[in-house]
């Protein structure tokens, strides 16, 4: 999946609407066509473009085609915009030791727990990924044995539902 393919796939209003409908659920191809008020062949062509870009997954059961959003594809795309830095640590040191070397990264400790509290003055809650996977151990306990790519990600509020409410007459 190249970023160019992803941007091309998202350049269509129809495909953006498809992604919105597929986020968080699996929808039959013909049901998606009905919801978008377009034909099944048109939805199928758009779905193929989204699949090729890595944004949609298709599950086939007999002649039934079920589509769902592949949000991992979007996450990897957004990761490509992250500021890049290289840090060297001694063997046996943790990722936390690496982060201490970065200007603008504020580390806090509450009790025995250490965490990233701010990056470049932007306070928030930060999590980390190593090579696009979430480790199951705390950041100060993770000791890489080989070169890894670490993503610090700020947890932000993301709207998952938009509801227009208006009183009736």
MIDOSE-1310 file (N, C-alpha, C; in nm, 2 decimals, decimal comma, always signed):
residues 169
xxxx	+0,09/-0,12/+0,00/+0,00/+0,00/+0,00/+0,09/+0,12/+0,00; +0,08/+0,21/-0,10/+0,15/+0,33/-0,10/+0,06/+0,45/-0,06; +0,12/+0,55/-0,01/+0,04/+0,67/+0,03/-0,03/+0,73/-0,09; +0,04/+0,72/-0,20/-0,02/+0,78/-0,32/-0,16/+0,71/-0,36
xxxx	-0,16/+0,57/-0,34/-0,28/+0,50/-0,37/-0,39/+0,53/-0,27; -0,35/+0,55/-0,14/-0,45/+0,59/-0,04/-0,51/+0,72/-0,07; -0,43/+0,82/-0,10/-0,48/+0,95/-0,13/-0,57/+0,95/-0,25; -0,53/+0,87/-0,35/-0,61/+0,86/-0,47/-0,74/+0,80/-0,44
xxxx	-0,74/+0,69/-0,36/-0,86/+0,62/-0,32/-0,96/+0,72/-0,24; -0,90/+0,81/-0,16/-0,98/+0,90/-0,08/-1,02/+1,03/-0,15; -0,98/+1,04/-0,28/-1,01/+1,16/-0,35/-1,16/+1,16/-0,41; -1,23/+1,06/-0,38/-1,37/+1,05/-0,43/-1,47/+1,07/-0,31
xxxx	-1,57/+1,15/-0,33/-1,67/+1,17/-0,22/-1,74/+1,04/-0,20; -1,77/+0,96/-0,30/-1,84/+0,83/-0,28/-1,75/+0,74/-0,20; -1,62/+0,73/-0,22/-1,54/+0,64/-0,14/-1,53/+0,69/+0,00; -1,52/+0,82/+0,02/-1,52/+0,87/+0,16/-1,65/+0,83/+0,23
xxxx	-1,76/+0,84/+0,16/-1,89/+0,80/+0,22/-1,89/+0,65/+0,25; -1,84/+0,57/+0,16/-1,83/+0,43/+0,18/-1,75/+0,40/+0,31; -1,63/+0,47/+0,33/-1,55/+0,45/+0,44/-1,62/+0,48/+0,57; -1,70/+0,59/+0,57/-1,77/+0,63/+0,69/-1,87/+0,53/+0,72
xxxx	-1,94/+0,47/+0,63/-2,04/+0,37/+0,65/-1,98/+0,24/+0,70; -1,85/+0,21/+0,66/-1,79/+0,08/+0,69/-1,71/+0,09/+0,82; -1,69/+0,21/+0,87/-1,61/+0,22/+1,00/-1,69/+0,15/+1,11; -1,62/+0,05/+1,17/-1,68/-0,02/+1,29/-1,78/-0,12/+1,26
xxxx	-1,80/-0,15/+1,13/-1,90/-0,26/+1,10/-1,88/-0,32/+0,96; -1,94/-0,43/+0,95/-1,93/-0,51/+0,82/-2,06/-0,50/+0,75; -2,06/-0,46/+0,62/-2,18/-0,44/+0,54/-2,18/-0,52/+0,41; -2,29/-0,58/+0,38/-2,31/-0,65/+0,25/-2,29/-0,55/+0,14
xxxx	-2,23/-0,59/+0,03/-2,21/-0,50/-0,08/-2,34/-0,44/-0,13; -2,44/-0,52/-0,15/-2,57/-0,46/-0,20/-2,63/-0,37/-0,10; -2,62/-0,40/+0,03/-2,67/-0,31/+0,13/-2,60/-0,17/+0,13; -2,47/-0,18/+0,11/-2,39/-0,05/+0,09/-2,44/+0,03/-0,03
xxxx	-2,47/-0,04/-0,14/-2,52/+0,02/-0,26/-2,65/+0,09/-0,23; -2,74/+0,02/-0,16/-2,87/+0,07/-0,12/-2,86/+0,20/-0,04; -2,77/+0,19/+0,06/-2,75/+0,31/+0,15/-2,69/+0,43/+0,08; -2,60/+0,40/-0,02/-2,54/+0,51/-0,09/-2,63/+0,56/-0,21
xxxx	-2,73/+0,48/-0,24/-2,82/+0,51/-0,35/-2,75/+0,51/-0,49; -2,67/+0,41/-0,50/-2,60/+0,38/-0,63/-2,60/+0,23/-0,66; -2,57/+0,20/-0,78/-2,58/+0,06/-0,82/-2,47/-0,03/-0,75; -2,50/-0,16/-0,75/-2,40/-0,26/-0,69/-2,27/-0,26/-0,77
xxxx	-2,27/-0,26/-0,91/-2,15/-0,26/-0,98/-2,06/-0,13/-0,96; -2,13/-0,02/-0,93/-2,05/+0,11/-0,90/-1,99/+0,09/-0,77; -2,06/+0,04/-0,67/-2,01/+0,02/-0,53/-1,89/-0,08/-0,54; -1,91/-0,18/-0,62/-1,80/-0,28/-0,63/-1,67/-0,22/-0,69
xxxx	-1,69/-0,14/-0,79/-1,57/-0,07/-0,85/-1,50/+0,02/-0,75; -1,58/+0,09/-0,67/-1,52/+0,18/-0,57/-1,46/+0,10/-0,46; -1,52/-0,01/-0,42/-1,47/-0,10/-0,31/-1,33/-0,16/-0,36; -1,32/-0,19/-0,48/-1,19/-0,25/-0,53/-1,08/-0,15/-0,52
xxxx	-1,11/-0,02/-0,55/-1,01/+0,08/-0,54/-0,97/+0,10/-0,39; -1,06/+0,09/-0,30/-1,04/+0,10/-0,16/-0,96/-0,02/-0,11; -0,99/-0,14/-0,16/-0,92/-0,26/-0,12/-0,77/-0,25/-0,17; -0,75/-0,21/-0,29/-0,62/-0,20/-0,35/-0,53/-0,10/-0,27
xxxx	-0,60/+0,00/-0,21/-0,52/+0,10/-0,12/-0,51/+0,05/+0,02; -0,56/-0,07/+0,05/-0,55/-0,12/+0,19/-0,65/-0,06/+0,29; -0,75/+0,00/+0,24/-0,85/+0,07/+0,33/-0,97/-0,01/+0,36; -1,00/-0,11/+0,28/-1,12/-0,19/+0,30/-1,08/-0,34/+0,29
xxxx	-1,15/-0,42/+0,38/-1,13/-0,57/+0,37/-1,26/-0,63/+0,32; -1,25/-0,73/+0,24/-1,36/-0,80/+0,19/-1,36/-0,94/+0,24; -1,48/-0,99/+0,29/-1,49/-1,13/+0,33/-1,60/-1,19/+0,24; -1,57/-1,30/+0,18/-1,66/-1,36/+0,09/-1,71/-1,49/+0,15
xxxx	-1,85/-1,50/+0,16/-1,91/-1,63/+0,20/-2,01/-1,67/+0,09; -1,97/-1,77/+0,02/-2,04/-1,81/-0,10/-2,04/-1,70/-0,20; -2,16/-1,65/-0,24/-2,17/-1,53/-0,33/-2,20/-1,40/-0,26; -2,19/-1,40/-0,12/-2,21/-1,28/-0,04/-2,07/-1,21/-0,01
xxxx	-2,07/-1,09/-0,05/-1,95/-1,01/-0,02/-1,97/-0,91/+0,09; -1,90/-0,92/+0,20/-1,91/-0,83/+0,31/-1,78/-0,75/+0,32; -1,81/-0,62/+0,33/-1,70/-0,52/+0,34/-1,69/-0,46/+0,48; -1,57/-0,43/+0,52/-1,54/-0,35/+0,64/-1,42/-0,26/+0,62
xxxx	-1,41/-0,16/+0,70/-1,30/-0,07/+0,69/-1,18/-0,13/+0,75; -1,06/-0,11/+0,69/-0,93/-0,15/+0,75/-0,87/-0,02/+0,81; -0,90/+0,01/+0,93/-0,85/+0,13/+0,99/-0,70/+0,13/+1,01; -0,64/+0,01/+1,01/-0,49/+0,00/+1,03/-0,43/+0,07/+0,91
xxxx	-0,49/+0,06/+0,79/-0,43/+0,12/+0,67/-0,43/+0,27/+0,69; -0,53/+0,33/+0,75/-0,54/+0,48/+0,77/-0,43/+0,51/+0,88; -0,42/+0,43/+0,98/-0,32/+0,46/+1,09/-0,18/+0,46/+1,03; -0,15/+0,36/+0,95/-0,01/+0,36/+0,89/+0,01/+0,48/+0,80
xxxx	-0,09/+0,52/+0,73/-0,08/+0,64/+0,65/-0,05/+0,76/+0,73; -0,12/+0,78/+0,84/-0,10/+0,90/+0,93/+0,04/+0,89/+1,00; +0,09/+0,77/+1,02/+0,22/+0,75/+1,08/+0,33/+0,81/+0,99; +0,31/+0,82/+0,86/+0,41/+0,87/+0,77/+0,43/+1,02/+0,79
xxxx	+0,34/+1,09/+0,86/+0,35/+1,23/+0,88/+0,42/+1,26/+1,01; +0,46/+1,16/+1,09/+0,53/+1,19/+1,22/+0,67/+1,24/+1,20; +0,71/+1,33/+1,29/+0,84/+1,38/+1,29/+0,94/+1,26/+1,32; +1,05/+1,25/+1,25/+1,14/+1,14/+1,27/+1,27/+1,18/+1,34
xxxx	+1,31/+1,10/+1,43/+1,44/+1,12/+1,51/+1,50/+0,98/+1,53; +1,63/+0,98/+1,53/+1,71/+0,86/+1,56/+1,78/+0,88/+1,69; +1,77/+0,77/+1,78/+1,82/+0,78/+1,91/+1,90/+0,64/+1,93; +2,02/+0,65/+1,99/+2,10/+0,54/+2,02/+2,09/+0,51/+2,18
xxxx	+2,07/+0,39/+2,22/+2,07/+0,35/+2,36/+2,17/+0,24/+2,38; +2,21/+0,22/+2,50/+2,30/+0,11/+2,54/+2,22/-0,01/+2,55; +2,28/-0,13/+2,52/+2,21/-0,26/+2,53/+2,16/-0,27/+2,67; +2,03/-0,32/+2,68/+1,97/-0,34/+2,81/+1,89/-0,22/+2,86
xxxx	+1,91/-0,10/+2,79/+1,83/+0,02/+2,83/+1,69/+0,01/+2,78; +1,60/+0,08/+2,84/+1,46/+0,08/+2,80/+1,43/+0,19/+2,69; +1,31/+0,18/+2,64/+1,26/+0,29/+2,55/+1,25/+0,42/+2,62; +1,22/+0,41/+2,75/+1,22/+0,53/+2,83/+1,35/+0,60/+2,83
xxxx	+1,46/+0,53/+2,84/+1,59/+0,58/+2,83/+1,62/+0,66/+2,70; +1,56/+0,60/+2,60/+1,57/+0,67/+2,47/+1,49/+0,80/+2,47; +1,37/+0,80/+2,52/+1,29/+0,92/+2,52/+1,34/+1,03/+2,61; +1,42/+1,00/+2,71/+1,48/+1,10/+2,80/+1,58/+1,18/+2,71
xxxx	+1,63/+1,13/+2,60/+1,73/+1,20/+2,52/+1,66/+1,30/+2,43; +1,53/+1,29/+2,41/+1,46/+1,38/+2,32/+1,42/+1,51/+2,38; +1,46/+1,62/+2,32/+1,41/+1,75/+2,37/+1,26/+1,76/+2,34; +1,19/+1,82/+2,43/+1,05/+1,84/+2,41/+0,96/+1,73/+2,46
xxxx	+1,02/+1,62/+2,51/+0,95/+1,50/+2,56/+0,95/+1,51/+2,71; +0,84/+1,53/+2,78/+0,83/+1,54/+2,92/+0,78/+1,41/+2,98; +0,86/+1,36/+3,07/+0,83/+1,23/+3,13/+0,79/+1,26/+3,28; +0,68/+1,19/+3,32/+0,63/+1,20/+3,46/+0,63/+1,06/+3,52
xxxx	+0,64/+1,07/+3,66/+0,63/+0,94/+3,73/+0,53/+0,96/+3,84; +0,44/+0,87/+3,85/+0,34/+0,86/+3,96/+0,35/+0,73/+4,02; +0,40/+0,72/+4,15/+0,43/+0,59/+4,21/+0,54/+0,53/+4,13; +0,52/+0,40/+4,09/+0,62/+0,33/+4,02/+0,60/+0,34/+3,87
xxxx	+0,49/+0,40/+3,83/+0,45/+0,42/+3,68/+0,52/+0,54/+3,62; +0,58/+0,52/+3,51/+0,64/+0,63/+3,43/+0,56/+0,64/+3,30; +0,54/+0,76/+3,25/+0,47/+0,78/+3,13/+0,51/+0,91/+3,06; +0,48/+0,92/+2,93/+0,51/+1,04/+2,85/+0,39/+1,13/+2,88
xxxx	+0,41/+1,25/+2,93/+0,30/+1,34/+2,97/+0,29/+1,46/+2,87; +0,39/+1,49/+2,79/+0,39/+1,60/+2,70/+0,49/+1,58/+2,59; +0,46/+1,63/+2,47/+0,56/+1,63/+2,36/+0,55/+1,77/+2,30; +0,66/+1,84/+2,30/+0,67/+1,97/+2,25/+0,57/+2,07/+2,31
xxxx	+0,55/+2,05/+2,44/+0,45/+2,14/+2,51/+0,31/+2,10/+2,50; +0,28/+1,99/+2,43/+0,14/+1,95/+2,41/+0,11/+1,84/+2,51; +0,04/+1,88/+2,62/+0,01/+1,78/+2,72/-0,10/+1,68/+2,67; -0,10/+1,56/+2,73/-0,20/+1,47/+2,69/-0,16/+1,33/+2,74
xxxx	-0,24/+1,23/+2,69/-0,21/+1,09/+2,72/-0,15/+1,03/+2,59; -0,03/+0,97/+2,61/+0,04/+0,91/+2,50/+0,06/+0,76/+2,52; +0,04/+0,69/+2,41/+0,07/+0,55/+2,41/+0,18/+0,53/+2,31; +0,23/+0,40/+2,31/+0,34/+0,37/+2,21/+0,32/+0,25/+2,14
xxxx	+0,37/+0,24/+2,02/+0,37/+0,13/+1,93/+0,51/+0,10/+1,89; +0,55/-0,03/+1,88/+0,68/-0,07/+1,83/+0,66/-0,15/+1,70; +0,71/-0,10/+1,60/+0,70/-0,16/+1,46/+0,55/-0,19/+1,43; +0,46/-0,09/+1,46/+0,32/-0,09/+1,43/+0,24/-0,20/+1,51
xxxx	+0,29/-0,24/+1,63/+0,22/-0,32/+1,72/+0,23/-0,27/+1,86; +0,12/-0,29/+1,94/+0,12/-0,24/+2,07/+0,18/-0,35/+2,17; +0,29/-0,32/+2,23/+0,35/-0,41/+2,32/+0,26/-0,43/+2,45; +0,28/-0,54/+2,51/+0,19/-0,57/+2,63/+0,27/-0,53/+2,76
xxxx	+0,38/-0,46/+2,75/+0,46/-0,43/+2,87/+0,47/-0,28/+2,88; +0,49/-0,23/+3,00/+0,51/-0,08/+3,01/+0,63/-0,03/+2,94; +0,62/+0,10/+2,90/+0,72/+0,16/+2,82/+0,86/+0,16/+2,89; +0,86/+0,17/+3,02/+0,99/+0,18/+3,09/+1,05/+0,04/+3,11
xxxx	+0,97/-0,07/+3,08/+1,02/-0,21/+3,09/+1,06/-0,26/+2,95; +1,02/-0,20/+2,85/+1,05/-0,25/+2,71/+1,20/-0,22/+2,68; +1,27/-0,33/+2,66/+1,41/-0,32/+2,63/+1,44/-0,38/+2,49; +1,45/-0,30/+2,39/+1,47/-0,35/+2,25/+1,60/-0,43/+2,24
xxxx	+1,60/-0,54/+2,17/+1,72/-0,62/+2,15/+1,78/-0,60/+2,01; +1,70/-0,53/+1,93/+1,74/-0,49/+1,80/+1,68/-0,35/+1,76; +1,72/-0,30/+1,65/+1,67/-0,17/+1,60/+1,52/-0,18/+1,59; +1,44/-0,09/+1,64/+1,29/-0,08/+1,63/+1,25/+0,06/+1,59
xxxx	+1,13/+0,07/+1,54/+1,07/+0,20/+1,51/+0,96/+0,21/+1,61; +0,96/+0,32/+1,69/+0,86/+0,35/+1,79/+0,78/+0,47/+1,76; +0,65/+0,45/+1,77/+0,56/+0,56/+1,74/+0,50/+0,61/+1,88; +0,51/+0,73/+1,91/+0,44/+0,79/+2,03/+0,32/+0,85/+1,97
xxxx	+0,20/+0,80/+2,03/+0,07/+0,85/+1,97/-0,01/+0,91/+2,08; -0,06/+1,03/+2,06/-0,14/+1,10/+2,15/-0,28/+1,05/+2,14; -0,34/+1,01/+2,25/-0,48/+0,97/+2,25/-0,56/+1,10/+2,24; -0,64/+1,10/+2,14/-0,73/+1,22/+2,12/-0,87/+1,18/+2,11
xxxx	-0,96/+1,27/+2,14/-1,10/+1,25/+2,13/-1,14/+1,24/+1,98; -1,19/+1,13/+1,94/-1,23/+1,12/+1,80/-1,38/+1,09/+1,80; -1,45/+1,17/+1,72/-1,60/+1,15/+1,71/-1,63/+1,03/+1,63; -1,71/+0,94/+1,69/-1,75/+0,82/+1,63/-1,89/+0,82/+1,58
xxxx	-1,96/+0,92/+1,63/-2,10/+0,93/+1,59/-2,14/+1,07/+1,59; -2,21/+1,12/+1,49/-2,26/+1,25/+1,49/-2,41/+1,25/+1,49; -2,47/+1,31/+1,58/-2,62/+1,31/+1,59/-2,68/+1,45/+1,59; -2,76/+1,47/+1,49/-2,83/+1,60/+1,48/-2,96/+1,59/+1,56
xxxx	-2,98/+1,67/+1,66/-3,10/+1,66/+1,74/-3,18/+1,79/+1,72; -3,31/+1,78/+1,69/-3,39/+1,90/+1,68/-3,53/+1,86/+1,74; -3,59/+1,96/+1,81/-3,72/+1,94/+1,87/-3,83/+1,94/+1,76; -3,93/+1,86/+1,78/-4,04/+1,86/+1,68/-4,14/+1,97/+1,72
x	-4,22/+2,01/+1,62/-4,32/+2,11/+1,64/-4,44/+2,06/+1,71
